[in-house]
């Protein structure tokens, strides 16, 4: 019991030595009391010393191993710190502490906080890289058309610098911008497809399902496909719907024009026309202006087409009557304005088509077109026609004045003679204005022909030819009058010479000469010479007329009444 009576403090070499000596003394006392021989004692003491050496040796080896582990941990920590500094590439990170004097544990404990801090920085940076790379891969998958929701990202921990992180951020921003643009394009295409579908009366959901089923799903966790393939399909679908819209509008406009023409031809009532007023409203609109729901459904097109076919069947019985009515209207316009009547061959051709039942809307509108053209040309001819009528009226007055001047009894005291005298005075004023009127009329006609690049026909005769013929005839008349005046002077001189040669009673010769001059110049009975001159002038005019064209003959007939 003496072994435990003395307190033993582990870790104190002096106490250990005293404790070991005490125990050894106690062991010897026990051996002496037992009677242990000396050889056995020495043997046991040797074994005891050997066992103590083995224990110390094991403790030393274990301490050496632990020290080596501490040196390796210290080296590994330094290497890891350096590697993290290089991979993170930041100057603001913790600095490796200088080695201090102290035990290995103290040195290792001194660098642990800096290592832990940089390790936390690394973990944070890895999470940033992983988050950015996951977003990049998700957007890339959406753009490529791959529905990859569970993205496995591997971060390269050898390069965790802010420069590399910024590169990923720039790439992410670029992809986000591209995604935003694509989403806007998809939404715009979808909106257009929706409007076109509702306008054409088609099922929008079926059309979208044919493009891609995911486009018609609204779940938040569903990745929307915005790939080039989807955009291409949407564009093709949109173009197909736009083309269908254009075709339907063209058909409705075609049927609308046909309905308008048929209504006009058949005098359809306002109430019957109102049923298809929505079709007529499309005549003056473009494709882009139509977006109302159901405005271009297939039923509307078919209804308009059916109405056109129905009216086509009804119009056959009235077509002949309508054609003859419009033909008379056209002829009346042409006759009233002295224009050329359209070719009879063309009119007969249309009439034969009507009889055979092969007439189409294009042929039916020919008469309306010609009537409109005739009315348009009538407006451009009005000023000239007014001058022509004035010229013809002046020519009539000129002819009357010539007949009046040839009347030998125009100065006789008879009933109505004073009225003829006044008319003759007005006629002479009118006749004096004819040359200026003809020049003005010719200038207006030339301007009209230059503008229209065609001849101005008056009753199928060129008006300029008529005016030129009139000027020529008028010149011939003036020359004939000049010859008559000269012949009359010669005749008077011959009579005076004969009277001077044979003699006459004083006073009577002068009185007879005066009477003859008056009778021969203004009235009374014409002398045979004057009558022959008048007949010769008429023959001259007749021969001149016979040598002219049909238009010239017409003008001379007008001039001679």
C-alpha positions as CSV (number, residue, x, y, z in Angstrom):
1,X,0.0,0.0,0.0
2,X,3.0,2.2,0.2
3,X,3.1,2.5,-3.5
4,X,-0.1,4.7,-3.6
5,X,0.5,6.6,-0.3
6,X,2.8,9.1,-2.0
7,X,1.1,11.3,-4.7
8,X,2.5,10.9,-8.2
9,X,2.3,13.8,-10.7
10,X,2.6,12.7,-14.3
11,X,4.7,14.9,-16.5
12,X,7.4,15.6,-13.8
13,X,10.7,13.7,-14.5
14,X,12.0,14.2,-10.9
15,X,8.8,12.8,-9.4
16,X,8.9,9.9,-11.9
17,X,12.4,9.0,-10.9
18,X,11.6,9.2,-7.2
19,X,8.5,7.1,-7.8
20,X,10.4,4.5,-9.8
21,X,13.1,4.4,-7.1
22,X,10.6,4.0,-4.4
23,X,8.9,1.2,-6.2
24,X,12.2,-0.5,-6.8
25,X,13.0,-0.4,-3.1
26,X,9.7,-1.7,-2.3
27,X,10.1,-4.6,-4.8
28,X,13.5,-5.4,-3.3
29,X,12.0,-5.5,0.2
30,X,9.3,-7.9,-1.1
31,X,11.9,-10.1,-2.7
32,X,13.9,-10.2,0.5
33,X,10.8,-11.1,2.5
34,X,10.0,-13.8,0.0
35,X,13.5,-15.0,-0.2
36,X,14.1,-14.5,-3.9
37,X,17.6,-15.6,-5.0
38,X,20.0,-13.1,-6.4
39,X,20.1,-14.5,-9.9
40,X,16.3,-14.4,-10.2
41,X,16.4,-10.8,-8.8
42,X,18.9,-9.7,-11.5
43,X,16.9,-11.4,-14.2
44,X,13.6,-9.7,-13.2
45,X,15.4,-6.4,-12.9
46,X,16.8,-6.8,-16.4
47,X,13.4,-7.7,-17.8
48,X,11.9,-4.7,-16.0
49,X,14.5,-2.4,-17.5
50,X,13.9,-3.9,-21.0
51,X,10.2,-3.3,-20.7
52,X,10.7,0.3,-19.7
53,X,13.0,0.8,-22.7
54,X,10.3,-0.6,-25.0
55,X,7.7,1.7,-23.5
56,X,9.9,4.7,-23.9
57,X,10.8,3.7,-27.5
58,X,7.2,3.3,-28.5
59,X,6.4,6.7,-27.0
60,X,9.3,8.3,-28.8
61,X,8.3,6.7,-32.1
62,X,4.7,7.9,-31.7
63,X,5.9,11.4,-30.9
64,X,8.1,11.4,-34.0
65,X,5.2,10.4,-36.2
66,X,3.0,13.0,-34.7
67,X,5.7,15.6,-35.2
68,X,6.0,14.5,-38.9
69,X,2.3,14.8,-39.3
70,X,2.4,18.3,-37.9
71,X,5.2,19.2,-40.3
72,X,3.2,17.8,-43.2
73,X,0.0,19.5,-42.1
74,X,1.9,22.8,-41.9
75,X,3.3,22.2,-45.4
76,X,-0.1,21.2,-46.8
77,X,-1.7,24.2,-45.3
78,X,0.9,26.5,-46.8
79,X,0.5,24.7,-50.2
80,X,-3.3,24.9,-50.1
81,X,-3.2,28.5,-49.1
82,X,-0.9,29.3,-52.0
83,X,-3.1,27.3,-54.4
84,X,-6.2,29.1,-53.3
85,X,-4.5,32.5,-53.7
86,X,-3.5,31.6,-57.2
87,X,-6.9,30.1,-58.2
88,X,-8.8,33.0,-56.7
89,X,-6.4,35.6,-58.2
90,X,-7.2,38.3,-55.7
91,X,-4.9,40.7,-53.9
92,X,-7.5,41.5,-51.2
93,X,-7.4,37.9,-49.8
94,X,-5.7,37.1,-46.4
95,X,-1.9,37.1,-46.4
96,X,0.0,34.0,-45.3
97,X,1.3,34.7,-41.7
98,X,5.0,34.7,-41.1
99,X,6.4,31.8,-39.2
100,X,6.6,32.4,-35.5
101,X,8.8,30.9,-32.8
102,X,6.9,28.2,-30.9
103,X,5.8,24.7,-31.1
104,X,4.5,23.1,-34.3
105,X,1.0,23.2,-32.9
106,X,1.3,26.8,-32.1
107,X,2.5,27.5,-35.6
108,X,-0.3,25.4,-37.2
109,X,-2.9,27.1,-35.0
110,X,-1.6,30.6,-36.1
111,X,-2.3,29.9,-39.8
112,X,-5.6,28.1,-39.4
113,X,-7.8,31.3,-39.3
114,X,-6.3,32.7,-42.6
115,X,-6.7,29.3,-44.2
116,X,-10.3,29.0,-43.1
117,X,-11.1,32.5,-44.3
118,X,-9.7,31.9,-47.8
119,X,-11.4,28.5,-47.9
120,X,-14.7,30.2,-47.2
121,X,-13.9,32.7,-50.0
122,X,-13.2,29.8,-52.3
123,X,-16.5,28.1,-51.5
124,X,-18.4,31.4,-52.0
125,X,-16.6,31.9,-55.4
126,X,-17.4,28.3,-56.4
127,X,-21.1,28.9,-55.6
128,X,-21.0,32.0,-57.8
129,X,-19.4,30.1,-60.7
130,X,-21.9,27.3,-60.3
131,X,-24.9,29.6,-60.3
132,X,-23.7,31.5,-63.4
133,X,-22.8,28.4,-65.2
134,X,-26.2,26.8,-64.4
135,X,-28.0,29.9,-65.8
136,X,-25.8,29.9,-68.9
137,X,-26.5,26.2,-69.5
138,X,-30.3,26.6,-69.0
139,X,-30.5,29.6,-71.4
140,X,-28.3,27.8,-73.9
141,X,-30.6,24.7,-73.7
142,X,-33.7,26.9,-74.2
143,X,-32.1,28.6,-77.2
144,X,-31.0,25.2,-78.6
145,X,-34.4,23.8,-78.0
146,X,-33.4,21.2,-75.4
147,X,-35.7,20.8,-72.4
148,X,-32.8,20.2,-69.8
149,X,-34.2,21.2,-66.4
150,X,-31.7,19.3,-64.2
151,X,-28.4,20.8,-65.2
152,X,-25.2,19.2,-63.8
153,X,-22.5,21.8,-63.6
154,X,-18.8,21.1,-63.0
155,X,-16.8,24.1,-61.8
156,X,-13.1,24.4,-62.7
157,X,-11.6,25.2,-59.2
158,X,-8.2,25.9,-60.7
159,X,-9.4,29.2,-62.1
160,X,-11.8,31.0,-59.8
161,X,-10.6,34.6,-60.6
162,X,-12.8,37.6,-60.8
163,X,-11.7,37.9,-64.5
164,X,-13.0,34.5,-65.3
165,X,-16.2,35.2,-63.3
166,X,-16.7,38.4,-65.3
167,X,-16.3,36.5,-68.6
168,X,-19.1,34.2,-67.5
169,X,-21.2,37.2,-66.4
170,X,-20.7,38.9,-69.8
171,X,-21.6,35.6,-71.6
172,X,-24.7,35.3,-69.3
173,X,-25.8,38.9,-70.1
174,X,-25.4,38.2,-73.8
175,X,-27.4,35.0,-73.6
176,X,-30.1,36.8,-71.5
177,X,-30.3,39.6,-74.1
178,X,-30.6,37.0,-76.9
179,X,-33.2,35.1,-74.8
180,X,-35.1,38.3,-74.3
181,X,-35.1,39.1,-78.0
182,X,-36.2,35.6,-78.9
183,X,-39.0,35.7,-76.3
184,X,-40.2,39.0,-77.8
185,X,-40.0,37.5,-81.2
186,X,-41.9,34.4,-80.1
187,X,-44.5,36.5,-78.3
188,X,-44.9,38.8,-81.4
189,X,-45.3,35.8,-83.7
190,X,-47.8,34.2,-81.3
191,X,-49.8,37.5,-81.1
192,X,-49.8,37.7,-84.9
193,X,-50.8,34.1,-85.2
194,X,-53.6,34.6,-82.7
195,X,-54.9,37.7,-84.5
196,X,-54.8,36.0,-87.9
197,X,-56.4,32.9,-86.5
198,X,-59.3,34.8,-85.0
199,X,-59.7,36.9,-88.1
200,X,-59.8,33.8,-90.3
201,X,-62.1,31.9,-87.8
202,X,-59.5,29.2,-87.1
203,X,-58.7,27.3,-83.9
204,X,-55.7,29.1,-82.4
205,X,-54.8,26.3,-79.9
206,X,-54.6,23.7,-82.6
207,X,-52.4,25.8,-84.8
208,X,-50.0,26.4,-81.9
209,X,-50.1,22.7,-80.9
210,X,-48.9,21.9,-84.5
211,X,-45.9,24.2,-84.0
212,X,-44.8,23.0,-80.6
213,X,-46.9,21.7,-77.7
214,X,-44.8,23.4,-75.0
215,X,-45.7,26.8,-76.4
216,X,-49.3,26.3,-75.4
217,X,-48.5,25.4,-71.7
218,X,-48.5,28.0,-68.9
219,X,-46.8,26.1,-66.1
220,X,-44.1,28.2,-64.5
221,X,-41.5,25.3,-64.3
222,X,-42.0,24.5,-68.0
223,X,-39.1,25.7,-70.1
224,X,-40.3,27.6,-73.1
225,X,-38.7,26.6,-76.4
226,X,-37.3,29.7,-78.1
227,X,-35.0,27.8,-80.6
228,X,-34.3,28.8,-84.2
229,X,-36.5,25.8,-85.2
230,X,-39.5,27.1,-83.3
231,X,-39.0,30.6,-84.6
232,X,-38.8,29.3,-88.1
233,X,-41.9,27.2,-87.7
234,X,-43.8,30.2,-86.2
235,X,-42.7,32.4,-89.1
236,X,-43.8,29.8,-91.6
237,X,-47.1,29.5,-89.9
238,X,-47.5,33.3,-89.7
239,X,-46.7,33.6,-93.4
240,X,-49.1,30.8,-94.3
241,X,-51.9,32.5,-92.4
242,X,-51.1,35.9,-93.9
243,X,-51.1,34.3,-97.4
244,X,-54.5,32.7,-96.6
245,X,-55.8,36.0,-95.3
246,X,-54.6,37.8,-98.5
247,X,-56.3,35.1,-100.7
248,X,-59.6,35.3,-98.8
249,X,-59.6,39.1,-99.0
250,X,-58.9,39.0,-102.8
251,X,-61.7,36.5,-103.2
252,X,-64.1,38.7,-101.2
253,X,-63.1,41.8,-103.1
254,X,-63.6,40.0,-106.3
255,X,-67.0,38.8,-105.2
256,X,-67.8,42.3,-103.9
257,X,-66.9,43.9,-107.2
258,X,-69.0,41.3,-109.0
259,X,-71.9,41.9,-106.6
260,X,-71.6,45.7,-107.2
261,X,-71.7,45.3,-110.9
262,X,-74.6,42.8,-110.8
263,X,-76.6,45.1,-108.4
264,X,-76.0,48.0,-110.8
265,X,-77.0,46.0,-113.8
266,X,-80.1,44.5,-112.2
267,X,-81.2,47.6,-110.2
268,X,-81.1,45.6,-106.9
269,X,-83.0,47.2,-104.0
270,X,-81.1,48.8,-101.1
271,X,-82.5,46.3,-98.7
272,X,-81.2,43.4,-100.7
273,X,-77.8,45.0,-100.9
274,X,-77.5,45.6,-97.2
275,X,-77.4,41.9,-96.5
276,X,-73.9,41.8,-98.1
277,X,-72.8,45.3,-97.0
278,X,-69.9,43.7,-94.9
279,X,-68.6,42.3,-98.2
280,X,-68.7,45.7,-100.0
281,X,-66.9,47.3,-97.0
282,X,-63.8,45.3,-97.9
283,X,-63.5,46.8,-101.4
284,X,-61.5,49.8,-100.2
285,X,-59.4,48.3,-97.5
286,X,-55.9,46.6,-97.5
287,X,-54.9,43.3,-95.9
288,X,-53.1,45.1,-93.0
289,X,-56.3,47.0,-92.1
290,X,-58.4,43.9,-91.4
291,X,-58.1,42.5,-87.8
292,X,-61.7,42.1,-86.6
293,X,-62.6,38.7,-85.2
294,X,-64.3,36.5,-87.8
295,X,-64.2,39.1,-90.5
296,X,-62.6,36.7,-93.1
297,X,-64.0,33.3,-92.2
298,X,-64.5,30.7,-94.9
299,X,-68.3,31.0,-94.5
300,X,-68.3,34.6,-95.5
301,X,-66.3,33.9,-98.6
302,X,-68.6,31.0,-99.5
303,X,-71.7,33.1,-98.9
304,X,-70.5,35.9,-101.2
305,X,-69.5,33.3,-103.8
306,X,-72.9,31.7,-103.6
307,X,-74.7,35.1,-104.0
308,X,-72.6,35.9,-107.1
309,X,-73.6,32.6,-108.6
310,X,-77.2,33.2,-107.8
311,X,-77.2,36.6,-109.4
312,X,-75.3,35.3,-112.4
313,X,-78.2,32.9,-113.1
314,X,-80.8,35.6,-112.6
315,X,-79.1,38.2,-114.8
316,X,-79.2,36.0,-118.0
317,X,-82.9,36.9,-118.6
318,X,-82.3,40.6,-118.2
319,X,-78.9,40.9,-119.9
320,X,-80.1,41.5,-123.4
321,X,-82.4,44.2,-122.2
322,X,-79.7,45.9,-120.1
323,X,-77.2,45.7,-123.0
324,X,-79.6,47.3,-125.5
325,X,-80.4,50.0,-122.9
326,X,-76.8,50.8,-122.3
327,X,-76.0,50.7,-126.0
328,X,-78.8,53.2,-126.7
329,X,-77.4,55.4,-123.9
330,X,-73.9,55.2,-125.4
331,X,-75.2,56.0,-128.9
332,X,-77.2,58.9,-127.5
333,X,-74.1,60.4,-125.8
334,X,-72.0,60.0,-128.9
335,X,-74.8,61.4,-131.1
336,X,-75.4,64.4,-128.8
337,X,-71.7,65.2,-128.7
338,X,-71.0,64.3,-132.4
339,X,-68.4,61.7,-131.2
340,X,-67.5,58.5,-133.0
341,X,-69.8,55.6,-132.1
342,X,-67.9,52.5,-130.9
343,X,-67.3,49.7,-133.4
344,X,-70.4,47.8,-134.3
345,X,-68.3,44.7,-134.6
346,X,-67.5,44.9,-130.9
347,X,-71.1,45.6,-129.9
348,X,-72.2,42.6,-132.0
349,X,-69.6,40.4,-130.4
350,X,-70.9,41.2,-126.9
351,X,-74.5,40.8,-128.0
352,X,-73.6,37.4,-129.5
353,X,-72.0,36.4,-126.2
354,X,-75.1,37.4,-124.3
355,X,-77.3,35.2,-126.6
356,X,-74.9,32.3,-126.2
357,X,-74.8,32.6,-122.4
358,X,-71.0,32.8,-122.3
359,X,-70.9,36.5,-121.1
360,X,-68.7,37.2,-118.1
361,X,-68.5,40.2,-115.7
362,X,-65.5,41.6,-117.6
363,X,-67.6,41.7,-120.8
364,X,-70.6,43.1,-119.0
365,X,-68.6,46.0,-117.6
366,X,-67.4,46.9,-121.1
367,X,-70.4,49.0,-121.9
368,X,-70.2,50.8,-118.5
369,X,-66.5,51.5,-119.2
370,X,-67.3,52.9,-122.7
371,X,-70.1,55.0,-121.3
372,X,-67.8,56.4,-118.6
373,X,-65.1,57.1,-121.2
374,X,-67.6,58.8,-123.5
375,X,-68.9,61.0,-120.6
376,X,-65.3,61.9,-119.7
377,X,-64.5,62.8,-123.3
378,X,-67.7,64.8,-123.5
379,X,-66.6,67.1,-120.8
380,X,-63.3,67.7,-122.6
381,X,-65.2,68.5,-125.8
382,X,-67.8,70.9,-124.4
383,X,-65.9,74.1,-125.0
384,X,-65.0,73.1,-128.6
385,X,-68.5,71.9,-129.3
386,X,-69.9,75.2,-128.1
387,X,-67.6,77.0,-130.5
388,X,-68.5,74.6,-133.3
389,X,-72.3,75.2,-132.8
390,X,-71.6,78.9,-132.8
391,X,-69.6,78.5,-136.1
392,X,-72.3,76.4,-137.7
393,X,-74.9,79.0,-136.7
394,X,-72.8,81.7,-138.1
395,X,-72.4,79.7,-141.4
396,X,-76.2,79.4,-141.5
397,X,-76.5,83.2,-141.2
398,X,-73.8,83.6,-143.8
399,X,-75.8,81.4,-146.2
400,X,-79.0,83.3,-145.4
401,X,-77.2,86.6,-146.1
402,X,-76.0,85.3,-149.5
403,X,-79.5,84.3,-150.4
404,X,-80.8,87.6,-149.1
405,X,-78.3,89.6,-151.2
406,X,-79.3,87.6,-154.3
407,X,-83.0,88.5,-153.8
408,X,-83.9,91.3,-156.2
409,X,-87.1,92.2,-154.3
410,X,-85.4,92.6,-150.9
411,X,-85.9,96.4,-150.9
412,X,-89.6,96.2,-152.0
413,X,-92.2,97.5,-149.7
414,X,-93.7,94.2,-148.5
415,X,-94.8,92.7,-145.3
416,X,-91.8,91.7,-143.1
417,X,-89.2,93.4,-145.3
418,X,-88.0,95.6,-142.4
419,X,-87.4,92.5,-140.3
420,X,-85.2,90.9,-143.0
421,X,-83.3,94.1,-143.2
422,X,-82.5,94.1,-139.5
423,X,-81.6,90.4,-139.7
424,X,-79.3,91.2,-142.6
425,X,-77.5,93.8,-140.5
426,X,-77.0,91.4,-137.6
427,X,-75.9,88.7,-140.1
428,X,-73.2,90.9,-141.6
429,X,-71.8,91.6,-138.1
430,X,-71.9,87.8,-137.3
431,X,-70.2,87.0,-140.7
432,X,-67.4,89.4,-140.0
433,X,-66.6,87.5,-136.8
434,X,-66.4,84.1,-138.5
435,X,-62.6,84.2,-139.5
436,X,-61.6,85.0,-135.9
437,X,-64.0,82.3,-134.6
438,X,-62.5,79.7,-137.0
439,X,-58.9,80.6,-136.0
440,X,-59.8,80.2,-132.3
441,X,-61.6,76.9,-133.0
442,X,-58.6,75.6,-134.9
443,X,-56.2,76.5,-132.1
444,X,-58.5,74.9,-129.5
445,X,-58.8,71.8,-131.6
446,X,-55.0,71.5,-132.1
447,X,-54.5,71.8,-128.4
448,X,-57.1,69.1,-127.7
449,X,-55.5,66.8,-130.2
450,X,-52.0,67.3,-128.9
451,X,-53.1,66.6,-125.3
452,X,-55.1,63.5,-126.2
453,X,-52.9,62.2,-129.0
454,X,-55.9,61.7,-131.3
455,X,-58.0,63.4,-133.9
456,X,-61.0,65.5,-132.9
457,X,-63.8,64.0,-134.9
458,X,-67.1,65.7,-135.5
459,X,-69.7,63.2,-136.8
460,X,-66.8,60.9,-137.8
461,X,-65.0,63.7,-139.7
462,X,-61.8,65.5,-138.5
463,X,-62.8,68.9,-137.3
464,X,-59.6,70.5,-138.5
465,X,-60.2,69.2,-142.0
466,X,-63.7,70.7,-141.9
467,X,-62.4,74.1,-140.8
468,X,-59.6,74.0,-143.4
469,X,-62.1,73.2,-146.1
470,X,-64.3,76.0,-144.9
471,X,-61.4,78.5,-145.1
472,X,-60.6,77.2,-148.6
473,X,-64.2,77.6,-149.7
474,X,-64.4,81.0,-148.2
475,X,-61.3,82.1,-150.0
476,X,-62.7,80.7,-153.3
477,X,-65.9,82.7,-152.7
478,X,-63.9,85.9,-152.0
479,X,-61.9,85.4,-155.2
480,X,-65.2,84.8,-157.1
481,X,-66.7,88.0,-155.7
482,X,-63.6,89.9,-156.7
483,X,-63.9,88.5,-160.3
484,X,-67.6,89.5,-160.3
485,X,-66.8,93.0,-159.2
486,X,-64.2,93.3,-161.9
487,X,-66.5,91.9,-164.6
488,X,-69.2,94.3,-163.5
489,X,-66.8,97.2,-163.9
490,X,-66.0,96.0,-167.5
491,X,-69.7,95.6,-168.3
492,X,-70.5,99.1,-167.2
493,X,-67.6,100.5,-169.2
494,X,-68.9,98.7,-172.3
495,X,-72.4,100.1,-171.9
496,X,-71.1,103.6,-171.4
497,X,-68.9,103.2,-174.5
498,X,-71.9,102.0,-176.6
499,X,-74.1,104.9,-175.4
500,X,-71.3,107.4,-176.2
501,X,-70.9,105.8,-179.6
502,X,-74.6,105.7,-180.7
503,X,-75.8,108.6,-178.6
504,X,-78.7,109.1,-176.3
505,X,-81.1,111.7,-175.2
506,X,-79.9,114.1,-172.7
507,X,-80.7,113.0,-169.2
508,X,-82.2,109.7,-170.2
509,X,-78.8,107.9,-170.5
510,X,-77.8,108.9,-167.1
511,X,-81.1,107.9,-165.6
512,X,-81.0,104.5,-167.4
513,X,-77.4,103.8,-166.3
514,X,-78.3,104.6,-162.7
515,X,-81.3,102.3,-162.8
516,X,-79.3,99.5,-164.3
517,X,-76.5,100.0,-161.8
518,X,-78.9,99.8,-158.9
519,X,-80.9,96.9,-160.4
520,X,-77.7,95.0,-161.2
521,X,-76.0,95.7,-157.9
522,X,-78.6,95.5,-155.1
523,X,-82.0,94.4,-156.4
524,X,-84.5,94.2,-159.2
525,X,-84.1,91.8,-162.2
526,X,-80.6,90.4,-162.6
527,X,-79.1,90.9,-166.0
528,X,-78.2,87.7,-168.0
529,X,-74.5,88.3,-167.2
530,X,-75.1,88.5,-163.5
531,X,-77.2,85.3,-163.7
532,X,-74.4,83.5,-165.6
533,X,-71.9,84.6,-163.0
534,X,-74.1,83.3,-160.2
535,X,-74.6,80.0,-162.0
536,X,-70.9,79.7,-162.6
537,X,-70.1,80.4,-159.0
538,X,-72.5,77.6,-158.0
539,X,-70.9,75.3,-160.4
540,X,-67.5,76.2,-159.2
541,X,-68.6,75.5,-155.6
542,X,-70.2,72.2,-156.7
543,X,-67.1,71.0,-158.5
544,X,-65.0,72.0,-155.5
545,X,-67.2,70.0,-153.2
546,X,-67.1,66.9,-155.4
547,X,-63.3,66.9,-155.2
548,X,-63.2,66.9,-151.4
549,X,-63.6,64.2,-148.8
550,X,-66.8,63.1,-147.2
551,X,-66.1,65.5,-144.3
552,X,-65.7,68.4,-146.7
553,X,-69.0,67.6,-148.4
554,X,-70.6,67.7,-145.0
555,X,-69.2,71.1,-144.3
556,X,-70.2,72.5,-147.7
557,X,-73.7,71.1,-147.2
558,X,-73.8,73.0,-143.9
559,X,-72.5,76.1,-145.5
560,X,-75.2,75.9,-148.3
561,X,-78.0,74.9,-145.9
